[in-house]
Amino acid sequence: MLSLLDISALLLVVSALFGWLNERFIRLPHTIAMLVMALGASLAVLALDALLPGMQVGEAFAGIVGQVDFFETLMHGMLAFLLFAGAMHVDIGLLRDEKWAVGLMASLGVVISTAIVGFGFFFLARWLGVDIALAWALVFGALISPTDPVAVLSLLKSVRVPESLEVKIAGESLFNDGVGIVVFTVLVAIAAGGGELQAIEIGEIFLLEAGGGVLLGLAGGWAAVRLMRSIDDYAMEILITLALVTGLYAMALALHMSGPIAVVVAGLVVGNRGQRMAMSEETKGYLFRFWEVVDELLNSVLFLLIGLEVVIIAIDPSLAGLAVASIPLVLMARFVAVLVPITLLSLKRTFTAGSIPVLTWGGVRGGISVALALSLPASAAKDPILVATYVVVVFSVVVQGLTIGGLVRRVVFR
């Protein structure tokens, strides 16, 4: 049994090695390279294990990877820091200008996509001979519908996108995961318990999770800015932001509020109001560079873990057809989830040329979807959902991530 130090050291060493190899020879976008190289290493281990079963290489490798609780590591560890780092760099003025587009896509869009994917997955499964209940199919729709803020924000670093379109993509990804997690929680409760929740109960859950997360984030961000404004010491101000992220996320979980939404709101407050009112130029430079390093480091480890998880996910060949068929289903649902809000808002305003195809193809899924799928209770539906989630996420990060730049040049800057 490896210790926490052993596992951390192993992940950091491998991340550094893969990162160096990419920078020196491959030159892919960093997060995509980490995923591809980790996936390649995992598949190589599985192939070696199949050729030389007596060596038990795959079993040893899976044993090491299996000691990392992906759900806990991401959802109750990395995610708070990654969301805060991403939110700090979003211009709240531009976000305010796009509030209706961001708000509708992050709420109505998630609900539309959940329904389309859920019903589509159910009928696809029946057609392909896979037994899955409609309630569990809708759970898959909920966990795969939100775009992943970590993957999306990482992607935007390597693609030149018009400012108004970039803030829509970034803003939606920062907020829709909180909405998606609430929808996911409600649907899992229904699917696992076999009962039904009343509309008023769902409303109360959403109000407490989302509304409470916003209020908590505002209060925490405001308190942090007040503390930072009273001093001029970049090391202490960095410490205040670290305390804000960890304390706020832990408090949100204890109060059954949305931790992701709370740290996003706090990050917006510190990154905008705090930058103007509470930071000297020296502090601003150190603070933003510190969070950029944190973001890069955790992104490296996260996408490495996503690639390594293939040795844990036993891919049943009989589920491959359903998993592959889920890719166009999820993309179609994403298209409708973007089309409806943008069409409604187009009655009163104009959007950047190519907004719908870019928002559709740029809606990358990532680690949050994998973590939610891994967290599902044991049932006959878990394996089909887990395999489909993993295949969709890998396609999304690698294929959509590598081609979004060409799409932007073709439909926006033509």
C-alpha positions in Angstrom: 0.0 0.0 0.0 1.5 3.3 -1.1 1.4 6.3 1.2 -0.1 9.7 0.2 3.5 11.0 -0.3 4.4 8.0 -2.6 1.3 8.5 -4.8 1.8 12.3 -4.9 5.5 11.9 -5.8 4.7 9.3 -8.5 2.0 11.5 -10.1 4.2 14.6 -10.1 7.2 12.8 -11.5 5.2 11.3 -14.3 3.5 14.6 -15.0 6.8 16.4 -15.2 8.3 13.7 -17.5 5.3 13.7 -19.8 5.2 17.5 -19.8 8.9 17.7 -20.7 8.5 15.2 -23.5 5.6 17.2 -24.9 7.4 20.5 -24.7 10.6 19.0 -26.2 9.3 16.8 -29.0 5.5 16.6 -29.4 4.2 20.2 -28.9 0.5 19.4 -28.4 -1.6 21.6 -26.2 -0.4 20.6 -22.7 -3.6 19.0 -21.2 -4.3 17.1 -24.4 -0.8 15.8 -24.4 -1.0 14.7 -20.8 -4.2 12.8 -21.5 -2.9 11.2 -24.8 0.4 10.1 -23.3 -1.2 8.7 -20.1 -3.8 6.9 -22.2 -1.0 5.5 -24.4 0.9 4.3 -21.4 -2.2 2.6 -19.9 -3.0 0.9 -23.2 0.7 -0.2 -23.5 0.5 -1.8 -20.0 -2.8 -3.6 -20.9 -1.2 -4.9 -24.1 1.9 -6.1 -22.3 -0.3 -7.8 -19.7 -2.2 -9.6 -22.4 1.0 -10.7 -24.1 2.8 -11.7 -20.9 0.1 -12.5 -18.4 2.5 -14.2 -16.0 4.2 -10.9 -15.2 1.0 -9.4 -13.8 2.1 -5.9 -15.0 -1.5 -4.8 -15.5 -2.6 -6.0 -12.1 0.3 -4.1 -10.4 -0.4 -1.0 -12.4 -4.1 -1.1 -11.7 -3.4 -1.5 -8.0 -1.4 1.7 -7.9 -3.9 3.7 -9.9 -6.7 2.2 -7.9 -5.4 3.7 -4.7 -6.3 7.2 -6.0 -9.9 7.9 -5.3 -10.6 10.0 -8.5 -13.9 11.4 -7.2 -12.5 12.5 -3.9 -9.3 13.8 -5.5 -11.1 16.0 -8.0 -14.4 16.9 -6.4 -13.1 17.5 -2.9 -9.6 18.5 -3.7 -8.4 19.8 -7.0 -11.7 21.3 -8.3 -11.9 24.2 -5.8 -8.4 25.4 -6.7 -8.9 25.0 -10.5 -12.3 26.8 -10.5 -10.9 29.7 -8.4 -7.9 30.1 -10.6 -10.1 30.1 -13.7 -12.6 32.5 -12.4 -10.0 35.0 -11.3 -9.1 35.6 -15.0 -12.6 36.3 -16.2 -13.5 39.9 -16.7 -16.7 40.4 -14.7 -17.7 43.4 -16.9 -17.7 41.2 -20.0 -19.4 38.5 -18.1 -22.2 40.9 -17.1 -22.7 41.8 -20.7 -23.2 38.2 -21.6 -25.2 37.3 -18.5 -28.3 36.1 -20.3 -26.5 33.9 -22.7 -24.3 32.4 -20.0 -27.2 32.0 -17.6 -29.5 30.4 -20.1 -26.9 28.0 -21.4 -25.8 27.1 -17.9 -29.4 26.3 -16.7 -31.9 25.8 -19.5 -29.2 24.3 -21.7 -28.2 21.7 -19.1 -31.8 20.6 -18.6 -32.4 20.4 -22.4 -29.2 18.4 -22.9 -29.9 16.1 -20.0 -33.3 15.2 -21.4 -32.1 14.6 -25.0 -29.1 12.6 -23.9 -31.1 10.6 -21.3 -33.9 9.6 -23.7 -31.5 9.0 -26.5 -29.2 6.9 -24.4 -32.2 4.8 -23.2 -33.4 4.1 -26.8 -29.9 3.4 -28.1 -29.3 1.0 -25.3 -32.5 -0.9 -26.0 -31.7 -1.0 -29.7 -28.2 -2.4 -29.0 -29.4 -4.9 -26.4 -28.1 -3.2 -23.3 -30.5 -3.2 -20.4 -30.7 0.2 -18.7 -33.6 1.9 -17.0 -34.8 5.3 -18.2 -34.0 6.9 -14.8 -30.3 5.8 -15.0 -30.2 6.9 -18.7 -31.2 10.4 -17.5 -28.5 10.2 -14.8 -26.0 9.7 -17.7 -27.5 12.7 -19.4 -27.0 14.8 -16.3 -23.4 13.9 -15.7 -22.3 14.3 -19.4 -24.2 17.5 -20.2 -22.3 20.2 -18.3 -19.1 21.4 -20.1 -16.1 20.9 -17.9 -14.6 24.2 -16.7 -11.1 22.7 -16.3 -11.0 21.3 -19.8 -12.7 24.4 -21.4 -10.4 27.0 -19.7 -7.4 25.0 -20.6 -8.5 24.7 -24.2 -9.1 28.5 -24.4 -5.4 29.1 -23.6 -4.4 27.6 -27.0 -7.2 29.0 -29.2 -7.7 32.6 -30.3 -11.4 33.4 -29.9 -13.3 36.7 -30.1 -13.6 38.2 -26.6 -17.4 38.1 -26.4 -17.4 34.4 -27.5 -14.6 33.5 -25.2 -16.5 34.9 -22.1 -19.6 32.9 -23.1 -17.7 29.7 -23.3 -15.7 30.3 -20.1 -18.6 31.7 -18.1 -21.0 28.9 -19.1 -18.4 26.3 -18.1 -17.7 27.9 -14.7 -21.4 27.9 -13.7 -23.1 25.0 -15.5 -21.2 22.3 -13.6 -22.8 23.5 -10.4 -26.2 23.3 -12.0 -25.4 19.9 -13.5 -24.3 18.5 -10.2 -27.6 19.5 -8.6 -29.5 17.8 -11.5 -27.3 14.8 -11.2 -27.8 14.5 -7.4 -31.6 14.7 -7.8 -31.7 12.1 -10.6 -29.4 9.7 -8.8 -31.7 9.9 -5.7 -34.7 9.1 -7.9 -32.9 6.3 -9.8 -31.4 4.6 -6.8 -34.4 5.0 -4.5 -37.0 4.2 -7.1 -39.1 7.0 -5.8 -40.1 10.5 -7.0 -39.2 13.9 -5.7 -41.8 16.6 -5.8 -41.2 19.7 -7.9 -41.1 21.8 -4.7 -38.4 19.5 -3.2 -36.3 19.9 -6.4 -36.7 23.6 -6.2 -35.6 23.7 -2.6 -32.5 21.6 -3.4 -31.6 23.9 -6.3 -32.2 27.1 -4.3 -30.1 25.9 -1.4 -27.3 24.5 -3.6 -27.0 27.2 -6.3 -28.5 30.2 -4.5 -26.6 29.4 -1.3 -23.4 28.9 -3.2 -23.7 32.4 -4.8 -24.3 34.1 -1.5 -21.6 32.2 0.2 -19.1 33.0 -2.5 -20.0 36.7 -2.4 -19.6 36.9 1.3 -16.3 35.0 1.3 -14.9 37.0 -1.7 -15.9 40.3 0.0 -14.3 39.3 3.3 -11.1 38.3 1.5 -10.9 41.6 -0.4 -11.4 43.5 2.9 -8.6 41.7 4.5 -6.3 42.1 1.6 -7.1 45.8 1.3 -5.8 46.4 4.9 -2.3 45.1 4.1 0.4 45.1 1.4 2.2 41.8 1.7 2.0 39.5 -1.3 2.8 36.4 0.6 0.1 37.0 3.2 -2.4 37.9 0.5 -1.7 34.7 -1.4 -2.2 32.8 1.9 -5.6 34.6 2.3 -6.7 33.4 -1.1 -5.7 29.8 -0.3 -7.6 30.0 3.0 -10.6 31.5 1.1 -10.7 28.6 -1.4 -10.3 25.7 1.1 -12.4 27.3 3.8 -15.2 28.3 1.4 -15.4 24.9 -0.3 -15.4 23.0 3.0 -18.1 25.3 4.4 -20.2 24.9 1.3 -20.1 21.1 1.6 -20.9 21.2 5.3 -23.9 23.5 4.6 -25.1 21.4 1.6 -24.4 24.3 -0.8 -22.6 24.2 -4.1 -18.9 24.4 -3.5 -18.1 24.9 -7.2 -20.4 27.9 -7.5 -19.2 29.4 -4.2 -15.5 29.4 -5.3 -16.3 30.6 -8.8 -18.1 33.6 -7.4 -15.4 34.2 -4.9 -12.8 34.0 -7.7 -14.7 36.6 -9.8 -14.8 38.9 -6.8 -11.1 38.6 -5.9 -10.0 38.7 -9.5 -12.0 41.8 -10.4 -12.9 43.9 -7.4 -9.9 42.7 -5.4 -7.5 43.4 -8.2 -8.8 47.0 -8.5 -9.2 47.9 -4.8 -6.9 45.6 -2.7 -3.7 44.8 -4.6 -0.6 46.7 -5.3 1.1 46.0 -8.7 3.6 43.8 -6.9 0.9 41.8 -5.2 -1.1 41.5 -8.4 1.9 40.1 -10.3 2.8 37.5 -7.6 -0.8 36.5 -6.9 -1.9 35.9 -10.5 1.3 34.1 -11.3 0.9 31.9 -8.3 -2.6 30.8 -9.3 -1.4 30.3 -12.9 1.2 27.8 -11.6 -1.4 26.1 -9.4 -3.7 25.8 -12.4 -1.0 24.4 -14.6 0.2 21.9 -12.0 -3.2 20.6 -11.1 -4.3 20.4 -14.7 -1.3 18.3 -15.5 -2.1 15.8 -12.7 -5.8 15.8 -13.5 -5.5 14.9 -17.2 -2.8 12.4 -16.4 -5.2 10.7 -14.0 -8.0 10.7 -16.6 -5.7 8.9 -19.0 -4.6 6.4 -16.4 -8.2 5.6 -15.3 -8.6 3.3 -18.4 -6.9 0.5 -16.4 -9.6 0.8 -13.7 -12.5 1.0 -16.1 -13.1 -2.5 -17.4 -14.4 -1.9 -20.9 -16.7 -4.7 -21.9 -16.5 -5.1 -25.7 -20.3 -5.5 -25.8 -20.7 -2.0 -24.5 -18.3 -0.4 -27.1 -21.1 0.2 -29.6 -23.3 2.0 -27.1 -20.3 4.1 -26.0 -19.3 5.1 -29.5 -22.9 5.9 -30.4 -23.1 8.2 -27.4 -20.6 10.6 -29.0 -22.9 11.9 -31.8 -25.8 11.8 -29.3 -24.0 14.1 -26.8 -22.9 16.4 -29.7 -26.5 16.6 -31.0 -27.8 17.4 -27.5 -25.2 20.1 -27.1 -26.1 21.7 -30.4 -29.8 21.9 -29.4 -28.8 23.2 -25.9 -26.9 26.0 -27.5 -29.3 26.6 -30.4 -32.4 27.2 -28.2 -30.9 29.9 -25.8 -29.0 31.7 -28.6 -32.1 31.7 -30.9 -34.2 33.2 -28.1 -31.7 35.9 -27.4 -31.1 36.6 -31.1 -34.6 38.2 -31.1 -33.1 41.2 -29.2 -29.4 41.2 -30.0 -26.8 39.9 -32.5 -24.1 37.3 -31.8 -20.6 36.8 -33.2 -20.7 34.9 -36.5 -20.2 31.2 -35.9 -21.3 31.3 -32.3 -23.5 28.2 -32.4 -21.0 25.8 -34.1 -18.1 27.1 -31.9 -20.1 26.9 -28.6 -21.3 23.4 -29.7 -17.8 22.0 -30.6 -16.1 24.0 -27.8 -18.3 22.4 -25.1 -15.6 20.0 -23.9 -16.3 17.4 -21.3 -13.7 16.3 -18.8 -12.8 15.1 -15.4 -16.0 16.1 -13.6 -18.1 13.8 -15.8 -15.7 10.9 -15.1 -15.7 11.6 -11.4 -19.5 11.7 -11.2 -19.7 8.4 -13.2 -17.2 6.7 -10.9 -19.2 7.9 -7.8 -22.4 6.1 -8.9 -23.7 3.4 -6.6 -23.2 -0.2 -7.8 -26.0 -1.2 -10.2 -26.4 -2.9 -13.6 -26.4 0.6 -15.2 -23.0 1.7 -13.8 -20.8 -0.1 -16.3 -22.6 1.1 -19.4 -22.7 4.7 -18.0 -19.0 4.6 -17.0 -17.7 3.3 -20.3 -19.9 5.7 -22.3 -18.7 8.6 -20.2 -15.0 7.7 -20.6 -15.3 7.4 -24.4 -17.2 10.7 -24.7 -14.7 12.5 -22.5 -11.6 11.2 -24.4 -13.2 12.0 -27.7 -14.2 15.5 -26.4 -10.8 16.4 -25.0 -8.7 15.0 -27.8 -10.7 15.3 -31.0 -12.7 18.5 -30.2 -9.7 20.0 -28.4 -7.4 19.5 -31.4 -9.9 20.7 -34.0 -11.6 23.7 -32.3 -8.9 26.1 -33.5 -9.5 25.2 -37.1 -13.3 25.5 -36.7 -12.9 29.0 -35.2 -10.7 30.1 -38.1 -13.2 28.7 -40.6 -16.5 30.0 -39.1 -15.5 33.1 -37.2 -12.4 34.6 -38.9 -13.3 33.7 -42.5 
